[in-house]
Amino acid sequence: MAKTRTAFFCSNCGAQSPKWMGRCTACGEWNTFIEEVVQRESKTGSGAGQLSSRPKQIDQIDPSSGQRISSGSIELDRVLGGGMVPGALVLVGGEPGIGKSTLMLQVAMQMKVDRILYISGEESDTQLSMRAKRLNLKHSGCYILTATDTSSIFSHVEELKPDIIIADSIQTLTSSNIDSSAGSISQIKECAAEFQRYSKESGIPVFLIGHITKDGSLAGPKLLEHMVDAVLQFEGDHNHVYRILRAVKNRFGSTSELGIFEMRENGLREVSNPSEMLLSQREEEVSGVTVSAIIEGMRPVLIETQALVSSAAYGTPQRSATGFDLRRMNMLLAVLEKRCGFRIAAKDVFLNVTGGIKVDDPATDLGVICAILSSNEDIPVGEKVCFAAEVGLTGEIRPVTRIGQRVLEAEKLGFEEIFVSKYNYKGLDKKDGGIRIHPVTRIDQVFRLLFG
């Protein structure tokens, strides 16, 4: 039996040190080292051995063995890059109660494979059965295992030989190779390493569910994110019914894709048309509301921006933005003040992007400016008008990428006019009928067209 020893781990990045240090030499954070008792057995754990393979020429490796597997969820497949890759290790993180377990249970019950193993260290098999019944889900090939010891888990895995493995959650699992409590840095690293070795050896995709800390990062060391093939962030507001699945890291696809779900009593519903949740149905026209065409991942989305400009009640004007970068809003206000002559410096400005999402596409600049001007002049913008352009520091209207998809999305949703940059107008298909395209170059030109 190996000798018991202690080591110090950085709770931020996972760096190891034989003694305590005030500042981590790897990430530079202060007071993050935690002492843990580490004891490694001389024998290899039953979960996963070392990879035993010989070097192969890349031309002799058959790439068809990496054909993707559909998860049964269109939104999840989109975020993963087209489906699950055999042997992939995927980490799904999110706040407590956001719907991680519900999402993965629905995936387990909807996948068209023979055997799926759902490992639960937080809920009993009865609780999971009750949840599946409440969600009206049935799958005879879904097996539930309530265990936390990895040696016991992998013995059942070898006996069952499942096609997919889901572990909920990685913070509850323990390995007999480490003498520390569940959820510690060394336990998380060792358990994730065992699942990583097993998935690469067997070619079976593995999903690991993980919690996040108070600051919004995944619990455990950053090394855990380096070990897995994909990191998916499941986020949303508890006050809203919509949930967004983002790819923070993806070795097999793009990290700009996102999937949108709606939380209902019978589970999560996939939202195939995100614009339906971001556009409100207004019975009457009000000032300060505009619609912009943005690109999220590979698909266009229409979002609604609301602005409120009022006289400052106190000496210092207030600036507030929800879902939009506050510094960028201040920059756009400075452009309006300096380049266009609008006096807004002494007024309160409040900005909100509906739907509870955060927008970083520069194509929202023109829509934000028009919403601010509409509220300032108290003149509503037509509900059939859309915007898709960036605004520069000199007040010019700059072009944006993939303008054709934005225009087609706006036309599909019934918009009659769209304002774009003059430099984007050259590459557009100017067909008769449909949506009317306004090519503009300056903010004052947009102001005259909208408000006269």
C-alpha positions, -999 to 999 in steps of 0.1 A, spaced: 0 0 0 13 34 -10 24 59 17 -1 85 28 9 120 19 -6 154 18 -5 179 -10 -18 214 -16 -41 222 -46 -51 255 -60 -89 257 -59 -89 281 -89 -67 263 -115 -59 229 -99 -21 235 -96 -4 212 -71 23 221 -46 41 202 -19 37 231 5 13 259 11 18 292 -8 1 325 -4 -1 331 -42 -5 305 -69 24 305 -93 2 292 -121 -28 315 -121 -16 343 -98 -46 341 -74 -41 346 -36 -51 323 -8 -65 295 -30 -44 266 -18 -62 238 0 -45 209 18 -58 174 10 -47 139 20 -37 120 -11 -31 82 -11 -26 63 -43 -28 25 -44 -1 5 -61 -26 -12 -83 -47 5 -110 -83 12 -102 -109 -10 -117 -125 19 -136 -99 25 -163 -65 13 -172 -38 29 -192 -42 33 -229 -25 4 -247 -21 12 -283 6 13 -309 15 43 -331 -5 43 -363 -1 63 -395 -28 88 -399 -36 76 -434 -43 41 -419 -69 54 -394 -105 50 -405 -123 83 -399 -157 67 -404 -155 52 -369 -161 87 -356 -195 91 -370 -217 112 -348 -246 99 -327 -278 118 -325 -289 127 -290 -326 129 -300 -325 167 -292 -321 190 -322 -309 219 -300 -283 197 -281 -270 183 -314 -267 218 -328 -246 229 -298 -224 198 -300 -217 204 -337 -241 178 -352 -243 151 -326 -221 132 -301 -188 119 -312 -179 84 -301 -156 84 -271 -163 121 -263 -163 133 -227 -189 162 -223 -192 184 -192 -226 200 -186 -226 228 -160 -252 252 -146 -267 267 -115 -286 245 -90 -323 241 -101 -317 254 -137 -327 221 -153 -294 201 -159 -308 168 -146 -341 173 -164 -323 180 -197 -300 149 -194 -329 127 -183 -349 138 -213 -319 130 -235 -315 96 -219 -352 88 -224 -353 100 -260 -322 86 -275 -326 58 -300 -300 34 -286 -303 0 -269 -288 8 -234 -283 40 -216 -268 41 -181 -278 71 -159 -256 73 -128 -271 94 -100 -253 104 -69 -278 130 -58 -312 113 -63 -326 79 -56 -339 56 -83 -374 62 -70 -371 99 -73 -358 96 -109 -387 73 -117 -411 98 -103 -395 126 -124 -396 105 -156 -433 97 -149 -440 134 -144 -423 143 -176 -442 115 -194 -410 98 -206 -406 61 -213 -376 41 -225 -371 5 -217 -334 7 -224 -326 34 -198 -309 19 -167 -307 39 -134 -277 33 -111 -275 51 -77 -239 48 -67 -210 71 -59 -179 48 -58 -162 46 -92 -150 11 -87 -186 -1 -82 -198 20 -111 -173 6 -136 -180 -29 -125 -216 -24 -134 -206 -6 -166 -185 -37 -177 -215 -59 -170 -241 -38 -187 -220 -24 -216 -241 7 -223 -241 28 -254 -242 62 -235 -232 71 -199 -246 100 -179 -231 108 -145 -250 132 -122 -230 147 -108 -192 146 -109 -190 164 -75 -207 134 -58 -184 107 -71 -155 93 -52 -125 71 -62 -108 46 -39 -74 58 -52 -78 91 -34 -83 95 4 -104 127 4 -140 136 6 -163 138 -24 -163 171 -42 -127 179 -33 -103 189 -61 -83 157 -61 -115 135 -62 -130 155 -90 -98 152 -111 -94 115 -104 -130 106 -112 -130 127 -144 -97 111 -154 -112 76 -149 -142 84 -171 -119 100 -196 -97 69 -199 -128 47 -202 -145 68 -229 -114 68 -250 -108 31 -246 -144 20 -253 -155 48 -276 -186 54 -255 -197 90 -251 -199 101 -214 -218 131 -201 -207 146 -167 -230 170 -149 -212 196 -128 -222 224 -105 -210 260 -107 -196 283 -80 -209 316 -68 -190 336 -94 -205 315 -122 -175 292 -131 -176 255 -130 -169 240 -96 -135 223 -93 -102 231 -109 -98 245 -144 -80 213 -152 -113 196 -154 -123 218 -184 -90 209 -201 -96 172 -197 -131 170 -213 -138 174 -250 -167 198 -247 -180 221 -219 -217 230 -222 -231 258 -200 -268 256 -192 -280 290 -181 -311 311 -176 -330 332 -152 -352 315 -126 -377 343 -133 -379 334 -170 -391 301 -185 -363 301 -212 -330 283 -209 -299 287 -231 -274 260 -237 -240 273 -248 -207 256 -258 -179 272 -238 -155 246 -253 -160 222 -281 -133 201 -298 -157 188 -324 -176 219 -334 -182 256 -331 -184 274 -297 -207 301 -311 -237 279 -313 -265 279 -288 -296 259 -281 -328 274 -266 -353 255 -244 -385 265 -227 -391 251 -192 -426 237 -188 -444 215 -163 -438 185 -185 -401 192 -191 -380 212 -215 -394 221 -249 -370 229 -277 -375 264 -292 -369 260 -329 -376 297 -337 -359 319 -310 -374 351 -324 -408 340 -309 -395 345 -274 -376 377 -280 -403 397 -298 -433 409 -278 -467 414 -294 -475 451 -289 -512 462 -292 -501 498 -297 -470 516 -308 -448 530 -281 -416 550 -283 -382 536 -275 -388 501 -289 -368 487 -319 -360 453 -334 -326 442 -345 -314 412 -366 -285 395 -349 -266 363 -356 -263 337 -328 -241 309 -338 -251 299 -373 -287 312 -373 -303 347 -374 -324 359 -345 -346 390 -341 -344 407 -307 -363 436 -293 -345 465 -276 -362 489 -253 -349 523 -243 -360 549 -218 -346 585 -219 -358 609 -193 -346 641 -175 -322 634 -147 -340 637 -114 -307 641 -96 -274 659 -104 -257 629 -120 -275 612 -150 -280 575 -146 -268 549 -172 -281 514 -170 -281 485 -195 -296 450 -192 -284 424 -217 -262 449 -235 -226 461 -227 -228 493 -207 -195 506 -220 -206 502 -255 -239 520 -248 -219 549 -233 -198 549 -265 -229 551 -287 -243 580 -265 -210 598 -270 -213 594 -307 -248 608 -306 -236 638 -285 -204 646 -304 -211 636 -341 -248 640 -344 -256 670 -321 -282 652 -299 -281 666 -263 -284 635 -241 -255 640 -217 -278 655 -190 -305 628 -193 -310 594 -177 -307 565 -202 -320 530 -195 -316 501 -220 -331 466 -219 -328 436 -242 -360 415 -238 -360 378 -233 -333 378 -206 -304 372 -230 -271 390 -234 -262 404 -269 -227 411 -281 -233 413 -319 -223 448 -332 -253 447 -356 -274 458 -326 -258 492 -326 -281 509 -350 -312 494 -333 -300 506 -299 -293 542 -312 -328 543 -329 -345 531 -297 -327 559 -277 -336 585 -303 -372 573 -304 -375 576 -266 -358 610 -266 -381 624 -292 -411 604 -279 -419 592 -315 -425 555 -320 -407 535 -346 -429 514 -368 -434 478 -356 -426 465 -391 -392 482 -391 -359 463 -384 -322 472 -381 -290 455 -388 -258 476 -389 -228 487 -368 -221 523 -358 -186 536 -358 -171 564 -337 -174 589 -365 -211 583 -368 -209 562 -399 -231 531 -405 -207 502 -409 -215 468 -426 -220 435 -408 -215 399 -418 -241 376 -433 -265 403 -440 -285 381 -464 -296 358 -437 -306 387 -415 -328 402 -442 -344 368 -450 -352 362 -413 -368 397 -410 -388 391 -442 -400 357 -430 -413 372 -397 -433 398 -416 -412 429 -414 -416 454 -442 -385 476 -439 -349 470 -428 -321 495 -424 -286 483 -434 -253 498 -443 -248 511 -478 -218 489 -481 -239 458 -474 -265 468 -499 -242 458 -529 -242 421 -520 -279 418 -514 -305 403 -537 -328 432 -546 -358 412 -557 -392 428 -563 -417 428 -535 -409 414 -500 -391 436 -476 -379 471 -484 -342 477 -478 -329 511 -468 -291 516 -475 -278 543 -451 -244 558 -444 -249 582 -415 -270 584 -383 -286 617 -393 -298 600 -425 -315 573 -405 -331 599 -382 -346 618 -412 -360 586 -427 -376 575 -394 -388 607 -378 -388 632 -407 
